[in-house]
Amino acid sequence: MKSIFVGRDGVRAGWRFALFLFLAVVLVKSMFWAVSRIGYQEPEGWTPVGFIVEGAITSLGALVAAAVMGRWERRRLSDFGLAPRRGLALFAEGVAWGLAGSVVIVVLIFALGGVQFHGLALHGKELAVSALVWWIAMMLLGLSEEFLYRGYSLVTLAQGMGFWPAAVLLSAIFGGVHFFLKPMETWIDGVSVGLYGLFWCLTFRRTGSLWFAIGFHAMSDYADMVIFAEPNSGNKGMPVSGHLLDLTFTGPSWLTGGPCGTEASALVFLILAGLFLLFLRRFPKSSTPFRWQVSR
């Protein structure tokens, strides 16, 4: 029985991954319970306050769980993709890539007659405040989801089964969670979300850091939902309150994505193909191959 739980290098990666998830869930649930006891109530619909609270709690829970596991395994948080070295530069580059991807797909849909621009949705101080608080919300969302799915989880499972099998597994889970837990989802949205997850795994492999993926993820969601006011099935097929531009998406769902937003547009696969190809040219070699060696 011992061999089921323990390998040559100690407790097997799958069990450590399971224990990390258990600790993270317990911590997150406990913190949500604590803030509810002091009067916090989850808002109806998607609001920046709701995103900030959820993102902060989920990020903290995942980071603390990883720190606890890391102390046991004699590893640091920097070993799970959060090393400060080149972090700011990679984060900024990820932001630029995330914005570019969102802009290109909206421009393509516009060229095919699927979107109309009507100017700004907000003005003055209201525009500035909304832009800032939503950016904080999306940065926390990017940090929480990237570290949960591609931080400790990816590094640990890669040690047990190899990098790409672990990346495919976690990306399938990432896409599946979105597909099965959000209403009105389509197969295009579920597959594209999984492929975005795989792309972010690639960025970790090639840069040795999560910061590119965090920046990309944060800006991609910010551009889609806040700047371009795209609908989202998680928000009952409506754009979020406080979005910056006034746009109308019209036309067939295969083009616009319908209530799911542009992640469910058939054009998203062109965007993803371009991202993979361009990123492989930008970062042709892995910077940290030693992290992905399989334990025996």
C-alpha positions as CSV (number, residue, x, y, z in Angstrom):
1,M,0.0,0.0,0.0
2,K,2.9,2.4,0.7
3,S,3.8,2.5,-3.0
4,I,0.4,4.0,-3.8
5,F,1.1,7.0,-1.7
6,V,4.9,7.3,-1.6
7,G,7.4,7.2,-4.4
8,R,11.2,7.6,-4.6
9,D,10.9,11.4,-3.9
10,G,8.3,11.2,-1.1
11,V,4.6,11.6,-1.2
12,R,3.4,11.3,-4.8
13,A,2.5,14.4,-6.8
14,G,-1.2,13.5,-7.2
15,W,-1.7,13.2,-3.5
16,R,0.1,16.5,-2.9
17,F,-2.1,18.2,-5.5
18,A,-5.2,16.8,-3.8
19,L,-4.0,18.0,-0.4
20,F,-3.3,21.5,-1.9
21,L,-6.8,21.7,-3.3
22,F,-8.3,20.6,0.0
23,L,-6.4,23.2,2.0
24,A,-7.2,25.9,-0.6
25,V,-11.0,25.1,-0.5
26,V,-11.0,25.0,3.3
27,L,-9.2,28.3,3.5
28,V,-11.4,30.0,0.9
29,K,-14.7,28.7,2.4
30,S,-13.5,29.8,5.9
31,M,-12.7,33.3,4.7
32,F,-16.0,33.7,2.9
33,W,-17.7,32.6,6.1
34,A,-15.7,35.2,8.1
35,V,-16.5,38.1,5.8
36,S,-20.2,37.1,5.8
37,R,-20.2,37.2,9.6
38,I,-19.1,40.9,9.5
39,G,-21.9,41.9,7.1
40,Y,-20.6,41.2,3.6
41,Q,-23.2,39.9,1.2
42,E,-22.4,38.7,-2.3
43,P,-23.9,41.2,-4.7
44,E,-26.5,40.3,-7.3
45,G,-24.9,40.2,-10.8
46,W,-21.3,40.9,-11.5
47,T,-19.9,44.0,-9.8
48,P,-16.3,45.1,-9.2
49,V,-16.7,44.8,-5.4
50,G,-17.8,41.2,-5.8
51,F,-14.9,40.4,-8.1
52,I,-12.4,42.1,-5.7
53,V,-13.6,40.2,-2.7
54,E,-13.8,36.9,-4.4
55,G,-10.5,37.4,-6.2
56,A,-8.7,38.5,-3.0
57,I,-10.0,35.6,-1.0
58,T,-9.4,33.0,-3.6
59,S,-5.8,34.3,-4.3
60,L,-5.0,34.4,-0.6
61,G,-6.4,30.9,0.0
62,A,-4.4,29.4,-2.9
63,L,-1.2,31.2,-1.9
64,V,-1.4,30.2,1.8
65,A,-2.2,26.6,0.8
66,A,0.8,26.6,-1.6
67,A,3.0,28.2,1.1
68,V,2.0,25.5,3.6
69,M,2.7,22.7,1.0
70,G,5.9,24.4,0.0
71,R,7.2,24.5,3.6
72,W,6.6,20.8,3.8
73,E,8.2,20.1,0.4
74,R,11.0,22.6,1.0
75,R,9.9,24.8,-1.8
76,R,9.0,28.5,-2.0
77,L,6.2,30.4,-3.7
78,S,8.8,31.6,-6.2
79,D,9.2,28.0,-7.3
80,F,5.5,28.0,-8.4
81,G,5.9,30.8,-10.9
82,L,5.8,33.9,-8.7
83,A,9.5,34.8,-8.7
84,P,10.0,38.6,-8.8
85,R,12.8,38.3,-11.4
86,R,11.6,39.9,-14.6
87,G,8.1,39.8,-13.1
88,L,7.1,43.3,-13.9
89,A,8.4,43.1,-17.5
90,L,6.6,39.8,-18.2
91,F,3.4,41.1,-16.6
92,A,3.5,44.2,-18.8
93,E,4.1,42.1,-21.9
94,G,1.3,39.8,-21.0
95,V,-1.0,42.8,-20.6
96,A,-0.1,44.0,-24.1
97,W,-0.7,40.5,-25.6
98,G,-4.0,40.2,-23.9
99,L,-5.2,43.6,-25.1
100,A,-4.1,42.8,-28.6
101,G,-6.0,39.5,-28.8
102,S,-9.2,41.2,-27.6
103,V,-8.9,44.1,-29.9
104,V,-8.2,42.0,-33.0
105,I,-11.2,39.7,-32.5
106,V,-13.5,42.7,-32.0
107,V,-12.1,44.4,-35.1
108,L,-12.7,41.2,-37.1
109,I,-16.3,41.0,-35.9
110,F,-16.8,44.7,-36.7
111,A,-15.4,44.1,-40.3
112,L,-18.0,41.3,-40.7
113,G,-20.8,43.6,-39.5
114,G,-21.3,42.0,-36.1
115,V,-20.6,45.0,-33.8
116,Q,-21.6,48.7,-33.7
117,F,-19.7,51.4,-31.8
118,H,-21.7,54.2,-30.1
119,G,-19.0,56.0,-28.2
120,L,-18.3,56.1,-24.4
121,A,-20.7,54.5,-21.9
122,L,-19.3,56.7,-19.1
123,H,-17.7,60.1,-18.8
124,G,-15.4,62.0,-16.5
125,K,-14.8,60.9,-13.0
126,E,-17.3,58.0,-13.3
127,L,-15.3,56.7,-16.2
128,A,-11.9,56.9,-14.4
129,V,-13.3,55.3,-11.2
130,S,-15.0,52.5,-13.0
131,A,-11.9,51.8,-15.1
132,L,-9.7,51.7,-12.0
133,V,-11.8,49.5,-9.7
134,W,-12.6,47.0,-12.5
135,W,-8.8,46.8,-13.3
136,I,-8.1,45.9,-9.7
137,A,-10.9,43.3,-9.9
138,M,-9.5,41.7,-13.1
139,M,-5.9,41.6,-11.8
140,L,-7.1,39.7,-8.8
141,L,-9.1,37.4,-11.0
142,G,-6.1,36.8,-13.2
143,L,-3.9,36.1,-10.2
144,S,-6.3,33.7,-8.5
145,E,-7.1,31.6,-11.5
146,E,-3.6,31.5,-12.9
147,F,-2.1,30.4,-9.6
148,L,-4.8,28.0,-8.8
149,Y,-4.7,26.2,-12.2
150,R,-1.2,26.9,-13.4
151,G,0.9,27.6,-10.3
152,Y,1.3,25.0,-7.6
153,S,-1.0,22.6,-9.5
154,L,1.0,22.6,-12.7
155,V,4.4,22.5,-11.1
156,T,3.4,19.6,-8.8
157,L,1.5,17.5,-11.4
158,A,4.3,18.0,-13.9
159,Q,6.6,16.4,-11.4
160,G,4.5,13.3,-11.3
161,M,3.3,12.9,-14.9
162,G,5.3,15.3,-17.1
163,F,4.6,18.9,-18.1
164,W,2.4,18.5,-21.1
165,P,0.1,15.8,-19.7
166,A,-0.3,17.9,-16.6
167,A,-1.0,21.0,-18.8
168,V,-3.6,19.2,-20.9
169,L,-5.3,17.8,-17.8
170,L,-5.5,21.2,-16.0
171,S,-6.6,23.0,-19.1
172,A,-9.4,20.5,-19.7
173,I,-10.5,21.0,-16.1
174,F,-10.3,24.8,-16.6
175,G,-12.5,24.6,-19.7
176,G,-14.8,22.1,-18.1
177,V,-15.4,24.2,-15.0
178,H,-16.5,27.1,-17.2
179,F,-18.6,24.9,-19.5
180,F,-20.5,23.0,-16.8
181,L,-20.8,25.6,-14.1
182,K,-21.9,28.6,-16.2
183,P,-25.3,28.8,-17.8
184,M,-25.9,29.2,-21.5
185,E,-22.4,27.9,-22.4
186,T,-21.5,26.6,-25.8
187,W,-19.0,24.0,-26.9
188,I,-16.9,26.8,-28.6
189,D,-16.7,28.7,-25.3
190,G,-15.7,25.6,-23.3
191,V,-13.0,24.5,-25.9
192,S,-11.6,28.1,-26.3
193,V,-11.3,28.5,-22.5
194,G,-9.4,25.2,-22.3
195,L,-7.1,26.3,-25.2
196,Y,-6.5,29.6,-23.5
197,G,-5.5,27.6,-20.4
198,L,-3.1,25.5,-22.5
199,F,-1.6,28.7,-24.0
200,W,-1.0,30.1,-20.5
201,C,0.7,26.8,-19.6
202,L,3.0,27.3,-22.6
203,T,3.8,30.8,-21.4
204,F,4.8,29.4,-18.0
205,R,7.0,26.7,-19.7
206,R,8.8,29.2,-21.9
207,T,9.2,32.1,-19.5
208,G,9.6,30.1,-16.3
209,S,7.1,32.6,-14.7
210,L,3.4,33.0,-14.2
211,W,3.5,36.8,-14.6
212,F,3.0,36.8,-18.3
213,A,-0.1,34.7,-18.0
214,I,-1.4,36.7,-15.1
215,G,-1.0,40.0,-17.1
216,F,-2.6,38.4,-20.2
217,H,-5.5,36.9,-18.3
218,A,-6.3,40.1,-16.4
219,M,-6.2,42.3,-19.5
220,S,-8.0,39.9,-21.7
221,D,-11.0,39.7,-19.3
222,Y,-10.8,43.5,-18.7
223,A,-10.8,44.3,-22.4
224,D,-13.6,41.8,-23.1
225,M,-16.0,42.6,-20.3
226,V,-15.1,46.2,-19.2
227,I,-13.7,48.0,-22.2
228,F,-15.8,46.4,-25.0
229,A,-18.8,45.6,-22.8
230,E,-19.2,42.1,-24.1
231,P,-22.0,39.9,-22.7
232,N,-21.1,37.0,-20.5
233,S,-23.2,34.0,-19.7
234,G,-22.0,34.2,-16.0
235,N,-23.7,37.6,-15.8
236,K,-27.0,36.3,-17.3
237,G,-25.8,37.1,-20.9
238,M,-25.4,40.8,-20.1
239,P,-22.4,43.1,-20.0
240,V,-21.1,44.1,-16.6
241,S,-22.2,47.3,-15.0
242,G,-19.7,50.2,-15.3
243,H,-18.3,49.1,-18.7
244,L,-16.4,51.8,-20.6
245,L,-17.6,51.7,-24.2
246,D,-21.1,51.5,-25.6
247,L,-21.2,48.7,-28.1
248,T,-23.9,46.6,-29.6
249,F,-23.2,43.1,-30.8
250,T,-25.5,41.9,-33.6
251,G,-25.6,38.9,-35.9
252,P,-25.3,35.2,-35.5
253,S,-23.8,33.6,-32.4
254,W,-21.1,31.9,-34.3
255,L,-19.8,35.3,-35.2
256,T,-20.4,37.4,-32.0
257,G,-20.4,34.6,-29.4
258,G,-23.9,35.4,-28.4
259,P,-24.5,35.7,-24.6
260,C,-21.1,34.1,-23.9
261,G,-19.0,36.9,-25.5
262,T,-16.3,36.7,-28.1
263,E,-14.7,33.7,-26.4
264,A,-17.6,31.7,-28.0
265,S,-17.1,33.3,-31.5
266,A,-15.8,30.9,-34.1
267,L,-13.1,33.5,-34.8
268,V,-11.5,32.9,-31.5
269,F,-9.7,29.8,-33.0
270,L,-7.9,32.1,-35.4
271,I,-6.9,34.3,-32.5
272,L,-5.6,31.3,-30.5
273,A,-3.7,29.9,-33.5
274,G,-2.0,33.3,-33.9
275,L,-1.2,33.5,-30.2
276,F,0.5,30.1,-30.1
277,L,2.5,30.7,-33.3
278,L,3.6,34.2,-32.3
279,F,4.5,33.3,-28.8
280,L,6.6,30.3,-29.9
281,R,8.6,32.8,-32.2
282,R,8.9,35.3,-29.3
283,F,10.1,32.7,-26.8
284,P,11.6,29.8,-28.8
285,K,13.2,28.0,-25.8
286,S,12.1,27.0,-22.3
287,S,14.0,29.0,-19.7
288,T,13.6,26.5,-16.9
289,P,13.5,22.9,-18.1
290,F,14.7,21.5,-14.8
291,R,11.3,22.2,-13.2
292,W,9.4,19.8,-15.3
293,Q,11.4,16.7,-14.8
294,V,9.3,13.7,-13.8
295,S,9.9,12.0,-10.4
296,R,10.3,8.3,-10.3
